Amino acid sequence: MMFAVCKHAGMEKKQTKLKTHLEATGIKQAALADMVGVSKGYMSLIINGKRGPRLKVALAIQRATLGAVPVEAWEDRDGVKQ
């Protein structure tokens, strides 16, 4: 159990940055999912730290957030997947 918490510790930090951005801007998860071009379920997994985005999605999140959540925000967690 502790291993799982440690394994995802970096992801929790980055997820919080995206979640904080959404809260600060008032953007809803569903709206971000539409802007990024992914399903609402997949976006929820990313926001809640259960899944890391693929490179294409990380780039789309960076564009949708006007750089507030850059691609580099996801690199602490095993790197962004190609």
Secondary structure, 3 states (H helix, E strand, C coil): CHHHHHHCHHHHHHHHHHHHHHHHHCCCHHHHHHHHCCCHHHHHHHHCCCCCCEHHHHHHHHHHCCCCCCHHHHCCCCCCEC
